[in-house]
């Protein structure tokens, strides 16, 4: 559990379940079953905050988890600590690149869905769009299209917003 807490402390950004599995299993820090059990327990004990976004489960170190790392850091084997320290920057950069494009929707009622779309470069937002649509089907289609075509859509939005609009003569 301390390995997971220390990893979250060094990475400093929320990680999806899949990202945690990938990092931990690729580095042979623990096996899948111990990892799953430890993640669940740490979230239940309040050491990790968990949330859902874009259909995925994300974890981040909580204040309690931060305290626990501080108290027991000397119990973490130096070799594992060094491996996490050495790879934290690379992992953080790789994760940020994976999360550049965001698309999610939230049901507000049966006939109203809020769609949130975004493009980020590192932690800088290039575009952040929120809109309301009437059906879940539309919300899903917008999210899918944004994920698949966000670069061209972003370019079109910028072109539309920066071009001179012809004024009608009265």
C-alpha positions in Angstrom: 0.0 0.0 0.0 2.9 2.3 0.8 4.2 1.8 -2.8 0.9 3.0 -4.2 0.7 6.0 -1.8 4.3 7.0 -2.7 3.6 6.6 -6.4 0.6 9.0 -6.2 2.7 11.4 -4.1 5.4 11.5 -6.8 3.1 11.6 -9.8 1.1 14.5 -8.4 -1.8 14.1 -10.8 -4.9 11.9 -10.8 -4.4 8.5 -12.3 -7.1 6.2 -13.9 -7.3 2.6 -12.7 -5.8 1.5 -16.0 -2.9 3.9 -15.7 -2.2 2.7 -12.1 -2.3 -1.0 -13.3 0.0 -0.2 -16.2 2.6 1.6 -14.1 2.6 -0.9 -11.2 2.6 -4.1 -13.3 5.1 -2.9 -15.9 7.5 -2.1 -13.0 6.8 -5.4 -11.2 6.0 -3.6 -7.9 3.2 -6.0 -7.1 0.8 -8.5 -8.8 -2.6 -7.6 -10.1 -4.6 -9.1 -7.3 -2.7 -7.3 -4.5 -2.9 -4.1 -6.5 -6.7 -4.3 -6.9 -7.2 -5.1 -3.3 -4.8 -2.4 -2.1 -6.4 0.3 -4.4 -9.9 -0.6 -3.0 -8.7 -0.5 0.6 -6.8 2.8 0.2 -9.9 4.4 -1.3 -12.2 3.0 1.4 -9.8 4.1 4.2 -9.7 7.7 2.7 -6.0 7.5 1.8 -6.9 8.0 -1.9 -9.7 10.2 -3.2 -11.6 8.6 -6.1 -13.8 10.1 -8.8 -15.3 9.2 -12.2 -14.7 11.2 -15.3 -15.2 10.3 -19.0 -16.4 6.8 -17.9 -13.2 6.0 -16.1 -12.3 5.8 -12.4 -9.6 8.2 -11.2 -7.5 8.2 -8.0 -5.4 10.9 -6.3 -3.6 11.1 -3.0 -5.8 12.5 -0.2 -4.6 14.6 2.7 -4.7 11.5 4.9 -2.7 9.5 2.4 -0.1 12.3 2.3 0.2 12.1 6.1 0.6 8.3 5.9 3.4 8.6 3.3 5.2 11.0 5.6 4.9 8.7 8.6 6.0 5.5 6.9 8.4 6.7 4.1 11.4 5.1 5.9 9.7 1.7 5.6 9.7 1.9 1.8 12.6 -0.1 0.3 15.2 2.3 -1.2 15.4 0.4 -4.5 11.6 0.8 -5.1 11.7 4.4 -3.9 14.5 5.2 -6.3 12.7 3.5 -9.2 9.6 5.5 -8.6 11.6 8.7 -8.2 13.5 8.1 -11.4 10.5 7.4 -13.5 8.0 9.9 -12.0 8.7 12.7 -14.4 8.5 10.4 -17.5 5.2 8.9 -16.2 3.7 12.3 -15.5 4.6 13.5 -19.0 3.2 10.4 -20.6 -0.1 10.6 -18.7 -0.5 14.3 -19.5 -0.1 13.4 -23.2 -2.8 10.7 -22.8 -5.2 13.2 -21.3 -4.9 16.1 -23.8 -8.4 15.5 -25.2 -11.4 15.3 -22.9 -15.0 14.6 -23.6 -17.7 13.8 -21.0 -21.4 14.4 -20.4 -23.5 14.6 -17.3 -27.2 13.9 -17.2 -29.1 16.9 -15.7 -32.6 15.5 -16.3 -34.3 13.1 -18.7 -34.2 15.7 -21.4 -31.0 17.6 -20.6 -27.4 16.6 -20.7 -24.4 18.8 -20.1 -21.5 18.0 -22.5 -18.0 19.1 -21.6 -15.3 19.1 -24.2 -11.7 20.2 -23.9 -8.2 20.2 -25.3 -5.2 20.8 -23.1 -1.5 21.2 -23.8 0.3 20.1 -20.6 -1.9 21.8 -18.0 -2.8 24.7 -20.2 -6.4 24.6 -21.6 -6.5 25.4 -25.3 -10.2 25.1 -25.4 -13.0 24.3 -22.9 -16.5 24.0 -24.2 -19.7 23.3 -22.2 -23.1 22.9 -23.9 -26.5 21.4 -23.1 -28.2 18.9 -25.4 -31.6 17.2 -25.3 -30.7 13.5 -25.6 -28.2 11.1 -24.2 -27.7 9.9 -27.8 -26.6 13.4 -28.9 -24.3 13.7 -25.9 -22.6 10.4 -26.7 -22.3 11.3 -30.4 -20.8 14.7 -29.6 -18.2 13.2 -27.2 -17.3 10.5 -29.7 -16.9 13.0 -32.5 -14.8 15.3 -30.3 -12.4 12.5 -29.3 -12.0 11.4 -33.0 -11.9 14.9 -34.6 -11.0 17.4 -32.0 -8.0 18.8 -33.9 -9.9 19.6 -37.0 -12.9 20.9 -35.0 -10.6 23.1 -32.9 -9.1 24.5 -36.1 -12.5 25.3 -37.5 -13.6 27.0 -34.3 -10.5 29.2 -34.3 -11.0 30.0 -38.0 -14.6 30.9 -37.4 -13.9 33.1 -34.4 -11.1 35.0 -36.0 -12.4 35.7 -39.5 -14.0 39.0 -40.3 -17.7 38.8 -40.5 -19.2 40.8 -43.4 -21.5 43.5 -42.0 -24.7 44.0 -43.8 -25.1 47.5 -45.2 -28.3 49.2 -44.0 
